[in-house]
Amino acid sequence: MGAVEVRRAYSRATDKSEGCKYVQDRLYHDRADVFPLWNRGAKAYICGSRDVGKAIEDVCIRLAQEWGKDEGKNTTEEEAQEWFEKNRNERFATDVFD
């Protein structure tokens, strides 16, 4: 995989984006690729409405719990939320608007 790879989510043509209607759907759909990239230092750049930002946060928390389970841990939602908050300003850049 290169430095940048575009993976699309089309709200009106999900057949062209592997069934992914929204960005958060794409993120979850591609979760098998996200975890290894994250472990190698990947950063996320998110631009969209405040609702998009919140939906991305929710998916990241869900993924953190799943990744914990994959590693034999029982990561609680609170622990996953703490992980997200810790990484929010270091590895997530957001430009959200109302």
N, CA, C and O of each residue as an XYZ file, in Angstrom:
392
protein
N       0.840     -1.155      0.000
C       0.000      0.000      0.000
C       0.898      1.235      0.000
O       1.912      1.269      0.697
N       0.530      2.232     -0.770
C       1.312      3.455     -0.861
C       1.100      4.372      0.327
O       0.424      4.010      1.290
N       1.680      5.562      0.254
C       1.552      6.535      1.333
C       0.108      7.004      1.474
O      -0.362      7.271      2.580
N      -0.590      7.101      0.346
C      -1.995      7.511      0.370
C      -2.784      6.578     -0.530
O      -2.405      6.322     -1.673
N      -3.865      6.086     -0.006
C      -4.762      5.264     -0.809
C      -6.175      5.776     -0.570
O      -6.625      5.858      0.573
N      -6.859      6.112     -1.626
C      -8.220      6.639     -1.518
C      -9.209      5.486     -1.554
O      -9.189      4.650     -2.458
N     -10.065      5.463     -0.558
C     -11.145      4.480     -0.508
C     -12.428      5.268     -0.337
O     -12.594      6.010      0.631
N     -13.300      5.106     -1.255
C     -14.479      5.967     -1.327
C     -15.700      5.382     -0.615
O     -15.824      4.174     -0.413
N     -16.590      6.299     -0.246
C     -17.906      5.958      0.290
C     -18.894      6.890     -0.404
O     -18.821      8.110     -0.257
N     -19.815      6.302     -1.158
C     -20.797      7.092     -1.905
C     -22.176      6.916     -1.292
O     -22.727      5.815     -1.282
N     -22.727      8.004     -0.782
C     -24.028      7.903     -0.121
C     -25.155      7.580     -1.088
O     -26.180      7.031     -0.684
N     -24.975      7.914     -2.360
C     -26.049      7.669     -3.331
C     -25.720      6.575     -4.338
O     -26.526      6.264     -5.215
N     -24.550      6.002     -4.210
C     -24.156      4.931     -5.135
C     -23.291      3.925     -4.387
O     -22.125      3.717     -4.724
N     -23.875      3.306     -3.372
C     -23.104      2.381     -2.546
C     -22.578      1.191     -3.331
O     -21.620      0.544     -2.909
N     -23.196      0.897     -4.472
C     -22.707     -0.196     -5.310
C     -21.318      0.118     -5.868
O     -20.605     -0.787     -6.300
N     -20.934      1.388     -5.859
C     -19.615      1.789     -6.354
C     -18.595      1.932     -5.227
O     -17.439      2.281     -5.466
N     -19.031      1.660     -4.005
C     -18.122      1.792     -2.864
C     -18.255      0.612     -1.900
O     -18.186      0.773     -0.681
N     -18.445     -0.569     -2.470
C     -18.507     -1.813     -1.700
C     -19.546     -1.755     -0.577
O     -19.341     -2.315      0.499
N     -20.656     -1.075     -0.841
C     -21.732     -0.992      0.134
C     -21.532      0.061      1.205
O     -22.351      0.187      2.116
N     -20.457      0.814      1.104
C     -20.156      1.836      2.115
C     -20.845      3.142      1.753
O     -20.511      3.782      0.756
N     -21.801      3.522      2.571
C     -22.567      4.736      2.303
C     -21.890      5.972      2.887
O     -21.912      7.042      2.278
N     -21.296      5.827      4.057
C     -20.664      6.950      4.746
C     -19.220      6.606      5.095
O     -18.816      5.444      5.056
N     -18.455      7.633      5.434
C     -17.041      7.440      5.763
C     -16.880      6.441      6.904
O     -15.999      5.582      6.858
N     -17.720      6.548      7.917
C     -17.614      5.628      9.042
C     -17.897      4.190      8.615
O     -17.336      3.254      9.186
N     -18.758      4.006      7.620
C     -19.007      2.664      7.090
C     -17.753      2.128      6.412
O     -17.417      0.953      6.564
N     -17.059      2.982      5.664
C     -15.826      2.588      4.972
C     -14.747      2.235      5.988
O     -14.043      1.238      5.829
N     -14.619      3.044      7.022
C     -13.619      2.782      8.053
C     -13.848      1.415      8.690
O     -12.903      0.648      8.876
N     -15.089      1.115      9.021
C     -15.381     -0.182      9.627
C     -15.213     -1.311      8.612
O     -14.695     -2.375      8.952
N     -15.635     -1.094      7.395
C     -15.500     -2.097      6.336
C     -14.035     -2.496      6.148
O     -13.727     -3.669      5.940
N     -13.143     -1.519      6.223
C     -11.719     -1.751      5.977
C     -10.921     -1.957      7.261
O      -9.704     -1.771      7.272
N     -11.592     -2.338      8.331
C     -10.947     -2.457      9.634
C      -9.762     -3.418      9.651
O      -8.831     -3.225     10.434
N      -9.775     -4.444      8.808
C      -8.647     -5.384      8.778
C      -7.372     -4.696      8.297
O      -6.271     -5.132      8.633
N      -7.510     -3.637      7.521
C      -6.353     -2.865      7.062
C      -6.003     -1.745      8.038
O      -4.844     -1.341      8.136
N      -6.995     -1.249      8.750
C      -6.792     -0.093      9.626
C      -5.868     -0.429     10.791
O      -4.957      0.343     11.090
N      -6.080     -1.555     11.449
C      -5.300     -1.904     12.637
C      -3.806     -2.005     12.340
O      -3.014     -1.386     13.051
N      -3.387     -2.755     11.323
C      -1.946     -2.809     11.030
C      -1.367     -1.437     10.672
O      -0.245     -1.113     11.061
N      -2.130     -0.639      9.937
C      -1.657      0.704      9.596
C      -1.506      1.553     10.852
O      -0.519      2.271     11.012
N      -2.483      1.465     11.733
C      -2.423      2.228     12.974
C      -1.188      1.831     13.780
O      -0.500      2.691     14.330
N      -0.912      0.539     13.850
C       0.247      0.056     14.604
C       1.568      0.511     14.000
O       2.593      0.528     14.681
N       1.546      0.876     12.731
C       2.759      1.371     12.066
C       2.833      2.897     12.088
O       3.681      3.484     11.417
N       1.954      3.540     12.850
C       2.043      4.981     13.036
C       1.159      5.828     12.150
O       1.362      7.039     12.055
N       0.184      5.220     11.499
C      -0.704      5.980     10.613
C      -1.424      7.086     11.375
O      -1.652      6.995     12.582
N      -1.770      8.118     10.643
C      -2.558      9.226     11.181
C      -3.828      9.345     10.362
O      -3.860      8.975      9.188
N      -4.871      9.863     10.987
C      -6.164     10.000     10.309
C      -6.504     11.476     10.161
O      -6.316     12.268     11.085
N      -7.004     11.829      8.993
C      -7.433     13.192      8.699
C      -8.911     13.149      8.334
O      -9.297     12.496      7.364
N      -9.731     13.839      9.105
C     -11.176     13.772      8.933
C     -11.723     15.176      8.726
O     -11.443     16.091      9.501
N     -12.504     15.326      7.675
C     -13.137     16.609      7.387
C     -14.606     16.345      7.094
O     -14.937     15.483      6.279
N     -15.476     17.077      7.750
C     -16.907     16.915      7.515
C     -17.701     17.584      8.614
O     -17.159     18.352      9.410
N     -18.960     17.294      8.654
C     -19.829     17.887      9.669
C     -19.480     17.329     11.049
O     -18.801     16.310     11.174
N     -19.955     18.014     12.065
C     -19.734     17.549     13.436
C     -20.308     16.136     13.615
O     -19.754     15.327     14.359
N     -21.414     15.848     12.935
C     -22.008     14.506     13.003
C     -21.062     13.454     12.437
O     -20.969     12.349     12.970
N     -20.363     13.793     11.361
C     -19.382     12.864     10.779
C     -18.263     12.619     11.784
O     -17.856     11.478     12.001
N     -17.771     13.680     12.391
C     -16.714     13.540     13.391
C     -17.122     12.627     14.528
O     -16.335     11.788     14.966
N     -18.351     12.782     15.012
C     -18.847     11.938     16.101
C     -19.009     10.492     15.643
O     -18.694      9.568     16.392
N     -19.496     10.289     14.423
C     -19.666      8.926     13.896
C     -18.312      8.233     13.755
O     -18.190      7.044     14.048
N     -17.297      8.972     13.308
C     -15.946      8.410     13.194
C     -15.424      8.043     14.584
O     -14.841      6.975     14.770
N     -15.633      8.921     15.545
C     -15.213      8.637     16.920
C     -15.872      7.356     17.425
O     -15.204      6.505     18.012
N     -17.168      7.216     17.201
C     -17.889      6.021     17.648
C     -17.320      4.754     17.022
O     -17.171      3.738     17.701
N     -17.002      4.809     15.732
C     -16.432      3.636     15.060
C     -15.042      3.334     15.610
O     -14.697      2.168     15.807
N     -14.245      4.360     15.859
C     -12.903      4.141     16.403
C     -12.964      3.486     17.779
O     -12.151      2.616     18.089
N     -13.913      3.894     18.595
C     -14.080      3.285     19.914
C     -14.493      1.825     19.763
O     -13.991      0.956     20.476
N     -15.388      1.564     18.855
C     -15.814      0.181     18.582
C     -14.632     -0.656     18.100
O     -14.453     -1.795     18.531
N     -13.824     -0.085     17.202
C     -12.655     -0.802     16.696
C     -11.643     -1.060     17.808
O     -11.055     -2.140     17.863
N     -11.433     -0.100     18.683
C     -10.492     -0.285     19.792
C     -10.925     -1.455     20.668
O     -10.089     -2.228     21.135
N     -12.216     -1.582     20.887
C     -12.721     -2.711     21.666
C     -12.491     -4.025     20.928
O     -12.099     -5.019     21.539
N     -12.731     -4.036     19.624
C     -12.519     -5.252     18.833
C     -11.045     -5.620     18.792
O     -10.700     -6.796     18.909
N     -10.172     -4.637     18.630
C      -8.732     -4.910     18.592
C      -8.267     -5.479     19.925
O      -7.429     -6.380     19.965
N      -8.819     -4.944     21.022
C      -8.483     -5.482     22.333
C      -8.892     -6.939     22.445
O      -8.140     -7.769     22.956
N     -10.084     -7.241     21.964
C     -10.573     -8.622     22.001
C      -9.667     -9.529     21.171
O      -9.368    -10.652     21.578
N      -9.230     -9.042     20.004
C      -8.332     -9.821     19.149
C      -7.012    -10.128     19.850
O      -6.358    -11.127     19.550
N      -6.626     -9.261     20.788
C      -5.380     -9.457     21.533
C      -5.619    -10.147     22.874
O      -4.727    -10.197     23.721
N      -6.828    -10.679     23.062
C      -7.149    -11.409     24.279
C      -7.500    -10.533     25.470
O      -7.491    -10.999     26.610
N      -7.809     -9.269     25.216
C      -8.175     -8.348     26.295
C      -9.676     -8.089     26.241
O     -10.310     -8.215     25.193
N     -10.217     -7.732     27.374
C     -11.624     -7.344     27.436
C     -11.673     -5.827     27.602
O     -11.907     -5.322     28.700
N     -11.451     -5.110     26.508
C     -11.414     -3.652     26.535
C     -12.825     -3.108     26.717
O     -13.719     -3.377     25.915
N     -13.005     -2.342     27.779
C     -14.317     -1.752     28.036
C     -14.520     -0.536     27.132
O     -13.574     -0.028     26.531
N     -15.756     -0.086     27.050
C     -16.041      1.115     26.267
C     -15.313      2.324     26.860
O     -14.846      3.196     26.127
N     -15.223      2.368     28.184
C     -14.527      3.474     28.842
C     -13.042      3.463     28.489
O     -12.466      4.517     28.220
N     -12.418      2.290     28.485
C     -11.003      2.182     28.116
C     -10.793      2.571     26.660
O      -9.818      3.243     26.324
N     -11.701      2.149     25.807
C     -11.601      2.499     24.391
C     -11.772      4.003     24.203
O     -11.088      4.607     23.376
N     -12.676      4.609     24.962
C     -12.872      6.061     24.914
C     -11.608      6.780     25.367
O     -11.210      7.773     24.758
N     -10.973      6.293     26.428
C      -9.717      6.881     26.911
C      -8.635      6.778     25.844
O      -7.880      7.725     25.625
N      -8.562      5.625     25.181
C      -7.590      5.445     24.100
C      -7.828      6.475     23.001
O      -6.886      7.088     22.500
N      -9.091      6.662     22.629
C      -9.409      7.624     21.582
C      -9.018      9.034     22.016
O      -8.398      9.766     21.245
N      -9.371      9.420     23.230
C      -9.056     10.762     23.723
C      -7.548     10.995     23.756
O      -7.073     12.082     23.429
N      -6.802      9.968     24.152
C      -5.336     10.079     24.210
C      -4.753     10.331     22.823
O      -3.800     11.095     22.671
N      -5.320      9.697     21.835
C      -4.787      9.794     20.475
C      -5.415     10.909     19.647
O      -4.911     11.236     18.573
N      -6.494     11.489     20.123
C      -7.260     12.468     19.348
C      -6.390     13.584     18.786
O      -6.470     13.877     17.593
N      -5.581     14.199     19.593
C      -4.806     15.347     19.135
C      -3.454     14.978     18.540
O      -2.808     15.817     17.912
N      -3.023     13.753     18.725
C      -1.726     13.333     18.218
C      -1.822     12.621     16.870
O      -0.966     12.803     16.004
N      -2.854     11.818     16.697
C      -2.922     10.986     15.496
C      -4.196     11.188     14.694
O      -4.356     10.601     13.623
N      -5.101     12.010     15.201
C      -6.321     12.351     14.475
C      -6.321     13.856     14.242
O      -6.224     14.633     15.192
N      -6.427     14.261     13.014
C      -6.600     15.681     12.698
C      -8.005     15.836     12.142
O      -8.405     15.116     11.228
N      -8.747     16.775     12.698
C     -10.130     16.944     12.261
C     -10.414     18.386     11.866
O      -9.876     19.332     12.442
N     -11.256     18.517     10.886
C     -11.791     19.811     10.470
C     -13.292     19.598     10.357
O     -13.801     19.205      9.307
N     -13.988     19.863     11.451
C     -15.430     19.623     11.467
C     -16.177     20.948     11.551
O     -15.663     21.943     12.063
N     -17.382     20.933     11.044
C     -18.197     22.146     10.995
C     -19.652     21.784     11.230
O     -20.031     20.615     11.158
N     -20.464     22.794     11.511
C     -21.901     22.570     11.717
C     -22.668     22.787     10.439
O     -23.890     22.643     10.420
